[in-house]
């Protein structure tokens, strides 16, 4: 579904990603762990085709098609979706306007609002304006659920969300992902209590250095931090599948 091959990326003349390789087969959900500044956000925005992220070498394939040079809107039309960690505030655009563009009917909207614990009043508010961190997160998740992309990237879905709403969001995402492919990007991995993943990867200093079983990798991170993977002599095989 998604394949990144030997990807090196510059941002404002600085190399941020180097020789990144990542493959997410159709029907699988992968999780990408990494500390702040490791290159997680750069990888997301490069996959989406943001112009400030210059591909120096390597290719990106989606559904078997080379999308390295495609504009963002064409990638989205192909079925690529994302929930950002820090989406922008957009005055004059209501949440209901976005959902109407996605051609979702009223009954489905009401069901999604209940699923992620958002009151109907939010539909008439300017997008993300005056929202709390948790409300912004739930609004982003709502839009992704409504969009129904074939492949979804979830950028830090567990940040800024309290325990009660984490359960709601986690269950909603887990049900949604059972029918799709996806990549969950997270620092601490709290969302993994509620979402099933097939494979985990660790990115450090702009390179994916380790891949393996999600629970084992997360347990190791929580126990020793990210330095354990830097010390591992076998790197990619350090926590077996």
Residue, then its C-alpha position, 0 to 999 in steps of 0.5 A: x500500500x505504501x513503500x518508501x525507498x532509500x528516501x533522503x530529504x532536505x528542509x531549508x537546505x538541511x538533511x533531516x531524513x537519510x536513506x529511510x526505508x519503510x513498507x506498509x502492506x495492504x491491510x496492515x497497520x504499522x506504528x512509528x516510534x521516535x523521540x522529538x526531533x527524530x524526523x517523524x513529522x518530516x517523514x509524514x509531510x514528505x509522504x504527503x508532498x508538502x513543498x518545503x520538504x525536498x526529496x534529494x534521493x529515493x522514491x515514494x510509492x502508494x498503491x504501486x504508483x510512484x507519487x514522489x512528484x505528485x502534488x498533495x491534492x492528487x495523493x489525497x484523491x488516491x486515498x491518502x488521509x492524515x490526522x495532524x498533531x497540530x492542525x491549523x485554526x481556520x476562521x470562516x470555515x465551519x466543521x460542518x462545511x468540511x464534512x459536507x465536502x466529504x459528502x457524508x450524511x447527517x445520520x453518519x455525522x451524528x454517529x461519529x460525533x457520539x463515537x468520539x464524544x463531540x457535541x453537535x454544537x461543534x459543527x457550527x464553530x470555526x474549525x479549531x478556533x477556540x478549541x482545547x487540545x483534546x477537542x482539536x484532536x477529536x475534531x481531526x479524528x472525526x474528519x479522518x473517519x468521515x473521509x474514509x481514506x484507504x491509507x491513514x497516517x495518524x500523527x501523535x493521536x494520543x497527545x493532548x487527550x485525557x484518559x477518558x477520551x483516549x479510550x473513545x478515540x482508541x476504540x474508534x480508530x481500532x475499529x476504523x483501521x481493521x478495514x484499512x491500512x495505516x501508519x500511527x506516528x507516536x512518541x510515547x505510544x499511549x494509543x497502543x493500549x487501544x489500537x492493534x498494530x502489526x509491525x513497529x519501527x523506530x526512527x532516530x536521527x532521521x533514519x529507521x533503525x529498528x523494526x519488530x513486534x509493536x508490544x516488545x518495542x514499546x516495552x523496551x522504549x518504556x523501560x530504557x528509552x530510545x538509546x537502547x536501539x542506538x546501542x543495539x549491535x543488530x539494529x533492525x533485528x534487535x526486537x524480533x517480530 
